[in-house]
Amino acid sequence: MTVKAQLIAEIEEIDNPIALVQIFEIMQLIKQNITKNNTLLSKFAGCLSDEDAQDMRSIVNNEFNAIEGEW
């Protein structure tokens, strides 16, 4: 069962209207936060050239994909 199906099944079992309203309000807050995060990230879309982006990928791969010394 997917998480979505599981959530739907759980919600369908709730008889308390106050609990349903609370769940609805929480969902609205979550959706608002997702929209805000997407808006913040979209400000940076396209701000790097392909060459700069590739340079950043290379640096991250070179510096952070290997563990040096003992752990």
N, C-alpha and C positions, 0 to 999 in steps of 0.2 A: 504494500500500500504506500502510495506517495505521501509526502508530508502534507501536500494540499488536500488530498482525499482524507487523510487522518484529521486534519483541522476541521474540515467540513463535517465529518462524522461526529467529532466532539461537540461542535457547535449545535448540530441538530439534536443532540441529547439534552441540551440545556433548556429547562422549562422556566427558569427565573428571568423575567423580562428585564430586571435591573442588571443582572449579570450580562445579558445580551447587549444592553445599551453600553455598558462599560467596555465590553469587547469591541463594539463598533467604534467607540471613541478612541480606543487604543489603536485600532487599525487606521483611523483617520490621521492620528499623530505620526504613525509609521510612514504612511504615504506622503505626508508633508515633508518629513525628513529626507526621504528618498528623493523627492523633487528638488529640495534645497541642495543636496549633495550633487545631483546631476548638474544643476545650474552652476555651482561652484567649479566643478570639473570642466564644464563646457567652455569656461572662460579661457582655458589653456589649450583648447583644441586648435591644432594648426599653428601653434606659436613656434614650433621647431621645424627647421628644414629636415629633409630626409637624412642629409649628411650628419647634421648635429645629433639627430635621434640615434643614428647608427653608432656614432662616437660614444654616446652615453651608454648604449647597450654594451659596447665593447668594454668600456671602463667598468661597468657593474659586473660583467662576466669575469673579467680579469681579476678584479679586486675582491669579489665576494663569493665566488664559486669554489674556492679552495680553502681548506683549513690548514693553517701553518702551525707548526709546533705541536706539543702534546695537549690533549684535552682530557 
